[in-house]
């Protein structure tokens, strides 16, 4: 996959569809942080518009995103949200969005011409905005500092703790995501700095209890594409999740 070609193509698509309403297109997530892996990572994009677009426009964007994914042989694809400029300038938590596309919704967009994910609130968006402020990349439109303000710590804590809230229920099914994200949340609670999953995992390997080194090591290797699958017991994963959630809770309450 030619990453620059993908970014050029999706930027052209969004400029065309959003037209005069477009304020900016921003890359965040692993690609912006320099740890993108084509077999593991989404391409994370946030689009800011001046006003709502039509439902037909949002659905057309979804169809065109799927076309790019298919033509460029993307494994995981895009995770893309559209929000309003007024939402950015008067940020609330959870944060309203107009349109969302991701692998989770792909088949619904593909098979149902009336399907549209939008008009709701998303607790994850605050964390995406914070990454953009710290480490985002402008693909088109306004410079980051002219549009985005630093995210309040209370919003950020609520967002990232919401994201790992189901760790105990889901870590055995999705170990890499939760093992690395729990490290990321703990690091944010300690330092108020946003790190990538890879960076947080490397930090955790050094700093948390030695008995969890194998958990971190395998999940990092899988995330980096160096290991086909992890070989970790459910008990060890659950023990790790309980430990990390307790650490996060204790630090969040004291800080």
C-alpha positions in Angstrom: 0.0 0.0 0.0 1.3 3.4 -1.0 0.5 5.5 2.1 1.1 8.9 0.5 -1.1 8.0 -2.5 -3.9 6.9 -0.1 -3.7 10.2 1.8 -3.7 12.2 -1.5 -6.7 10.3 -2.8 -8.8 10.6 0.4 -7.9 14.3 0.7 -9.1 14.9 -2.9 -12.3 12.9 -2.2 -13.1 15.0 1.0 -12.3 18.3 -0.7 -14.6 17.4 -3.5 -17.5 16.2 -1.3 -17.3 18.8 1.5 -16.7 21.6 -1.0 -17.0 25.2 0.4 -18.1 23.8 3.8 -14.6 22.3 4.4 -12.6 23.8 7.3 -9.8 21.2 7.5 -8.7 17.6 7.2 -6.5 16.2 9.9 -4.5 13.0 10.3 -4.2 11.5 13.8 -3.6 8.1 15.3 -0.7 5.8 14.5 0.1 7.2 11.1 0.5 10.8 12.5 2.6 9.4 15.4 5.0 7.5 13.2 4.0 3.9 14.2 1.6 2.9 11.5 1.6 -0.7 10.5 -0.5 -1.5 7.3 -1.6 -4.9 8.6 -2.7 -3.6 12.1 -3.5 0.1 11.9 -6.4 2.1 10.7 -5.8 5.4 8.9 -7.4 7.9 11.4 -8.8 11.1 9.9 -10.9 13.9 11.4 -12.8 16.3 9.0 -14.1 19.6 10.2 -16.9 21.4 8.3 -18.7 24.7 8.7 -22.1 23.2 8.4 -23.9 19.9 8.1 -23.8 18.2 4.8 -26.7 16.2 3.3 -27.2 12.5 4.3 -26.7 11.6 0.6 -23.3 13.3 0.7 -22.2 11.4 3.9 -23.3 8.1 2.3 -21.5 8.9 -0.9 -18.3 9.6 1.1 -18.7 6.2 2.7 -19.1 4.5 -0.7 -16.0 6.3 -2.0 -13.9 5.4 1.0 -14.8 1.7 0.5 -13.7 2.1 -3.2 -10.3 3.5 -2.1 -9.9 0.7 0.4 -10.7 -1.9 -2.3 -8.6 -0.4 -5.0 -5.6 0.2 -2.8 -5.8 -3.2 -1.1 -6.0 -1.7 2.4 -6.2 -4.3 5.2 -7.9 -2.3 7.9 -9.0 0.8 6.1 -10.1 4.2 7.3 -11.5 5.4 10.6 -13.0 8.8 9.7 -15.3 11.2 11.5 -16.8 14.5 10.4 -17.6 17.2 13.0 -18.7 20.8 12.9 -16.4 23.8 13.4 -18.8 25.0 16.2 -18.2 21.6 17.9 -14.4 22.2 18.0 -14.7 25.8 19.2 -17.2 25.0 22.0 -16.0 21.5 22.9 -18.2 19.3 25.1 -17.9 15.8 26.4 -19.1 13.4 25.0 -18.6 15.1 21.6 -21.3 15.3 18.8 -20.3 14.1 15.4 -22.1 14.3 12.0 -20.7 11.3 10.3 -18.5 8.3 11.1 -17.0 5.6 9.0 -14.8 2.6 10.1 -14.3 -1.1 9.5 -17.0 -1.8 12.1 -19.6 0.0 9.9 -18.2 -1.0 6.5 -20.6 -3.8 5.6 -23.6 -1.8 6.8 -22.6 1.0 4.4 -21.9 -1.6 1.7 -25.2 -3.4 2.0 -27.7 -0.8 3.1 -28.1 2.3 1.0 -30.0 4.0 3.8 -27.5 3.4 6.5 -25.8 6.3 8.1 -23.8 6.6 11.4 -24.0 10.1 12.6 -25.9 12.6 14.7 -24.8 11.0 18.0 -22.1 11.7 20.6 -18.8 9.9 20.8 -16.7 9.7 24.0 -13.6 8.8 21.9 -13.6 12.1 19.9 -12.0 14.1 22.7 -9.0 11.9 22.7 -8.7 12.2 18.9 -8.8 16.0 19.2 -6.1 15.9 21.9 -3.8 13.8 19.6 -4.4 16.3 16.8 -3.5 19.2 19.1 -0.2 17.5 20.2 0.8 15.5 17.1 -1.7 15.8 14.3 -0.9 16.4 10.6 -2.8 18.9 8.4 -3.9 17.2 5.2 -5.8 20.3 4.1 -7.3 23.5 5.5 -6.7 25.5 8.6 -3.5 25.1 10.7 -4.1 23.1 13.9 -3.2 26.0 16.2 -5.8 28.3 14.5 -8.7 25.9 15.1 -8.0 23.5 18.0 -7.5 24.3 21.7 -5.9 22.1 24.2 -8.4 19.6 25.6 -9.3 19.8 29.3 -7.7 17.1 31.4 -11.1 16.2 32.9 -12.5 15.6 29.4 -9.4 13.6 28.3 -9.6 11.4 31.4 -13.3 10.7 30.9 -12.6 9.9 27.2 -9.6 7.5 27.6 -11.0 5.7 30.7 -14.3 5.2 28.8 -12.2 3.6 26.0 -10.7 1.0 28.4 -13.8 0.6 30.5 -14.7 -2.8 28.9 -11.1 -4.2 29.2 -12.1 -6.9 31.7 -14.8 -8.2 29.4 -12.9 -7.9 26.1 -9.1 -8.2 26.7 -9.1 -11.9 26.1 -10.7 -11.4 22.7 -8.6 -8.3 21.7 -5.4 -8.5 23.8 -3.1 -6.3 21.8 -5.6 -3.4 21.7 -6.3 -3.5 25.4 -2.9 -4.3 26.7 -1.3 -1.4 24.9 -4.2 1.0 25.4 -4.2 0.4 29.2 -0.5 1.3 29.2 -1.4 4.4 27.2 -4.1 5.5 29.6 -1.9 4.9 32.7 0.9 7.0 31.1 -1.5 9.8 30.4 -2.8 9.8 34.0 0.7 10.0 35.2 2.1 12.6 32.8 -0.8 14.3 31.0 0.9 13.5 27.7 -0.5 11.4 24.9 1.7 8.7 23.6 1.1 6.2 20.8 0.2 2.6 21.6 3.8 1.5 20.7 5.4 4.2 22.8 3.2 3.4 25.8 3.9 -0.3 25.4 7.6 0.3 25.3 7.3 2.5 28.5 5.2 -0.2 30.2 7.7 -2.9 29.4 10.3 -1.0 31.4 8.2 0.4 34.2 5.4 -1.9 35.3 5.7 -5.1 37.3 8.2 -7.7 35.9 5.6 -10.4 35.8 3.7 -8.6 33.0 6.8 -8.2 30.8 5.8 -11.1 28.6 2.3 -9.8 28.2 3.7 -6.4 27.0 6.5 -8.0 24.9 4.1 -10.3 22.9 1.5 -7.6 22.3 4.2 -5.1 21.1 5.6 -7.7 18.8 2.1 -8.5 17.4 1.4 -4.8 17.0 4.7 -4.2 15.2 4.0 -7.1 12.8 6.8 -9.2 14.2 4.6 -11.9 15.7 1.7 -13.7 14.0 -0.3 -14.2 17.2 0.0 -13.9 20.9 0.2 -16.9 23.2 -1.1 -15.6 26.6 -3.4 -17.2 29.0 -6.8 -15.6 29.8 -5.9 -15.6 33.4 -2.7 -13.6 32.8 -4.5 -11.1 30.6 -7.3 -10.6 33.1 -4.8 -10.2 35.9 -3.0 -7.6 33.9 -6.2 -5.7 33.1 -7.2 -5.7 36.8 -3.8 -4.4 37.9 -3.7 -1.6 35.3 -7.3 -0.5 35.9 -6.6 -0.3 39.7 -3.4 1.7 39.0 -5.3 4.1 36.7 -8.2 4.5 39.1 -5.9 5.2 42.0 -3.8 7.8 40.1 -6.9 9.5 38.6 -8.5 9.9 42.0 -5.4 11.2 43.6 -4.5 13.5 40.7 
